[in-house]
């Protein structure tokens, strides 16, 4: 029984590592598509874990608010 748990834990770790690499690659591709003059071009970014219940949900109301806020800051001469 302990051997099966150890194997399962090991395989979960491998799966998580593969997912992390895949997400990092997608993030790098996303950052490379941001054109000069875009409000997010020079914004420091990093990949963080998403605690959403729905794994298909990419944007939340927090993301929408952040986009709105950055636009307002830029319109007012900041950022």
N, C-alpha and C positions, 0 to 999 in steps of 0.2 A: 504494500500500500504506500509506504513512504517513497519507494522507488518511483512509482507512478506520479506521485505528487512532485517529486524532484524533476522528473522528465517534463511534466506539464509546466512547471515554473520556468524551466530552462527554455522551452519552446515559446512560452509567452514573452520571455525576455527577447528572444530572437525576433519574434513578430513585432514587438514594440520598436526594436532598433530599426527594422526594415521600414516601418511606418514613419519613423522620425526622419530617416534619410529621404524618403519619398516626399514628405512635407517640406523639408528644407530645400529640396530641388525645385519644387513648385513655387516656393517663396522666392527663391533666387530668380526664377523665370518671371514671376510677377513683378519684382523690383526692376528687372531689366526693361520692362515694357513701359515704365513710367517716363513720360517725355519731359523734356526741359520745360519749365514754366508751370508744371502741375503742382498743386498745393502740397502734395505728399512727396515731391522729388527729394527734398533735403531733410525730410522728417525722419528722425532715428526710428528704426523698426527692428523688431525681432519676433520670432515665432514663440508663441506661448500656448500652453495647453488650454483647450476649450472644455469647459465643464457643462456644456449644453446637454440636455437629455437626448435631443435629436441629433444624431451624427451627421445628418444631411443639412442641418441648419448652419449656414455659414455666417450670415449677418444677423445682428440683433438690433434692438432699438438703441443700444449703446453705440454700435457702429454707425447707425444713421445720425445720431446726435453728434458724434465725433466729426463726421463729414460736414455736417451743417456748421458746427463750431469753427472748424478750420476755414471754411469758406467765409464766414463772418469776420474772422480775424484777418484774413487776407484783404477783404473788402475795406476794412478799417485801417489798412496800412501796416498791420503787424505781420509777423511770421515771415 
